[in-house]
Amino acid sequence: MSKPENIPVRHHYIPQMHQKRLANTQGLLYRFDKRSPERCVFRTTPKNTFVERHLYDQHHEDGKVETSAEETLAVLDGKANTVIHKIVESARSDKLPDLDFHERFTWDLYYYTLYKRTSDAMRRMELEDEQIAEIISRVIVEHQVSDRAIVTEQERTNLLGANLRQTAKVRGVLQVGAAFQLFSRRGLDIAIIRCSSGCLVIGDNPIINFNLCKPARVLLPPLEGWLPVAHDVAVRPAFTRSEGISLFTKDKEFAGLLNDLMLRQSTTVVGRSREVVDALSR
């Protein structure tokens, strides 16, 4: 008999391939965690960063655990890795990436999914638990009336349990909703950072989000939506136009603004420069 395949239980919500582009030449990252009482910066690796056990597991009624979501995301990450490489190398050469239809679709899907797949984003879905319970209760009643079925208390408990909510959240990550069309209809803005010490960091909420930054309503449109894809390159949908790709050369000040906002909306940030991460931790 063949041995069962090793199923990964450590799920990266920011893929390792993405993190590696923000690491130093030794493949290391410097990490700052707001939850650390001493607020210290320490060295780590992409393997041990932005990862959570069983984050994308789905649970069936018979008790079986489905891991296909992690496999689906891994396929997307592999395709996105090629596209990101093309974007980064083109930007460093002061050129626009020539993305074909499939490459652009891959980028849009990766960006859209990354926004939803973080552990923090999935936890925020817990705010909808009461709505989920109300919907399930209504379905139970309708099922009992239309099918003349009896739903036991145990079955009701199972339906309202954490496993079902976990599965619903994972499926929500994989589904492509109307918001995806907004990303896919916009152009792209690419920023290349030209400075010796300005290194971008990335946080557990990796896309600069108007609604996550505190205090509220501090962002200007030019600073919203950026996703660092390397220590010197960031990408976002173009909010002001629907076609084309634009490349902008930015400086240390721009990098500092993005880093400050990234820290403001995240619990943990990492970057290749200890000096940069140290400055953010103070």
N, C-alpha and C positions, 0 to 999 in steps of 0.2 A: 504494500500500500504506500502511496506517495504521502509525504508529510504535508500537512496543511500549510498554506502560504503564511508568511509572517505578516500579520495585519498591523499597520502602524497605529499606535494608541496616542502618540504625541502629535497633535495637530497644530501646525504653524498657521496662525491667522494673518501674519505678514510673512510670506514665503521666504525661505532661506536665500533663494537666488536674488530676491529683492534686497534683503538686508546686506548681502555680501557686497553690493555695489556702494554701500555707505560705510563699509569697514575699511580699516587701514591695510597697508600692503602685507601685513602678517595675517590678515583675515580676522582681526579682532575689533571689537566694539567697546566703547566706554558707555556705561549705563548709569542713569540717575533715576531713582525711584522716589517719588514724593512720599510714599508710605514708610520709607526708611527713617526712623527717628533721628538718626545722626546725620541724615541727608548727605551721605557720602557717595562718591563716584567710584565705581569699580569696573574691572575689566571682565568682558564676557565674550561669547561667540554667537553667531547666528543660530547655531544648533540649539542653544539654551535660552533664546530670547523670543518673545512674542509667540509662546507656545503653551498649549493647554491640553491636558489629557482628555480624550474622548469628546472633544468639543463638537465634532460633527457626526457623532453616532446617532442613529435613528433606531427606535425601539418598536418592535411589532407586538401585537396583542399576545402572541404565543410565547413572548419572552426573548425571541431572537433579536440580535443586534445587527443592524445593517450598516456597513461601512462604505457604501458606494459613493456617498457625498465627498468623502476625503479623496477617493480615487478620481472623481469628476473634477474636483478642484486641482488636483495634481496635474491632470491633463491640461487644464487651462493655464496653470502656472508655467508648464513647459513651453507652450506656444507663446505665452506672453514674454517669457525670457528672451526669445529670439527677437521679438518686436522691440522690447526695451533696449536690447543691445544695439539695435539699429538706430534707435532714437538717440541714445547717449553718444555713440561714436560719431554720428552725423553732427550733433550739436558741438562736440569738442573740435570738430573740423570746420566749424562755422558754416555748416551746410544744413539744408532741410532734409529730413528723411523722406524718401520716396516710398510712402506706404501704399500698397495696393489695397483693394477692397477687403480682402480677407485679413490683412494685417491691421487695418484700421478697425475692423469688427472685433478682432481679438483684443486690441487695446481698450476699446470702449467697454467690452464685457469684463475685462480684468479690472478696470477702474471702478465700474459700477458694482461688481461683486466685492471688491476690497472694501468698499464703503459699508457693506452689510455684514461681512463675514467676521469682523473682529469680535473678540469675546465681550467687549464692552457694548458693542451694538446689539449682540444677542441678549445680553443682560437687560438692555433697555427695553427689549420686547416684553420683559416681565411686567412692565407697566400695563400691558394689555391683558393680564391674566383674568381680571374680572370680566372683561368682554368675552374672552374665550370661554369662560365658565358659563356665561349667560347663553352663548350660542349653542354650546354642547347641551345644556339643559333643555333648550328649546327643541333641539333635534331629537333628544330622548323622548320628549312628550309627543312630538309628531310621529316618531317611530312607533310608540305605544298605541297611538290612536289609529294610524293608517294600517299598521301590520298586526294590530291586536297582540302585540308582544309585551312581555313583562321584562323590564330591566331591573335586575337585582341591585341591591345596595353595593355589592362588591363590584359589579360591572360599572355602576355609576362612579364609584371611587376610582376605578382603573381609567375610565374615560377622562376624569378630571385630574388625573395624577400628573406628576412631573414628567414622566416618560413621554406622554402624549404631547405635552407642551414643548418638550425638547425636540421631538420629531417635527412638530409644526414649525418651529423656528429654523431648523435646518432646511426644511423644504422652502421656507421663505428666502433663505440665502440663495438657493439655486434657481428660484423662479425669476424670470425676466419680466418686470412690470413696465408700466407706462413711463416711469422715470428714465428708463434706459433709452427711450426714444429721444429724450432731451439731450443726453450725452451724444448720441450717434448723429444728431442733426447739427451739432456745433462744429466749428473749426477747432484747431488745437493751438495752444500757446506753449512754447517751450522756452525755458529760461536756462541759460548757461552762466554759471557764476565764475567770474574772472577775478580772483584775488588769492593771495598766497595763504591767508589764514581763515578765510570764510568757508567753513564746511557746514553743509546742511545736516541736520539731525532728523530723525523720524521717530514718531511716538506710537503708542498703542491705538490712538485714533489718527491714522496717518494722513488723512486728507483735511486740509484746512477748512473747517466747517464753521460757518457763521453762528450756528445755534449752539455750538459746544463751547465756544470761548467765553470766558468770564473776566471782567464784567461783560454783560450782554451788550450787543450792538456797538462793538468797537471796530469792526472790520470795514474796510473800504473795498468796493468791488475788485480793484486790482490785486487784492491779497487773498481773495477767496478761491477755494477749489484747487489750490496747488498741491500736488503730490510729489515729494522728492523721490526720484528714481535712481539717483546716484548722489555721491557727496557734493557734486557740482552741477547737477541737472535736476530741474523740476518741470512737471507737465500738468496742464489743466485744460478743461474744455474752454473754448473761447466764448465768453458770454456776450460779446459784442458783435459777433458775425457768425454766419452759418457755413462758411466754406474756408478751405485753405489752412495752411500751417504757417505760423509765424514764429520766428526765433528772436529772442531778446537777450542781449548781453546785460547782465546784472552785476552788482558789486557787493562788497562786504555788508553794506547797510541793508540791502534787500535780504541777504541771507540771514542777518540778525533779526529782521522783522519776522520772517517765516519761522525761525527757530523759537522766538519768543511766543508766537501764537501756537506753535506745535506744543510747547511745554504747557501753555495755558489750558489747552483742551485735552491734554493727555495725563495719565498717571506716571507713565514711564517713557523716557526718551533715550535714544542711543545715537552715537555718532563716532566717527573715526578719530576725532581730535579730543584728547582729554582736556585740553585748555578750553575748547569751546563748551564742552559739557559741564566742566567745572564752573565756568562763568554763568551758565544757566541755572546751576544749583544754588547759587548764592541769593 
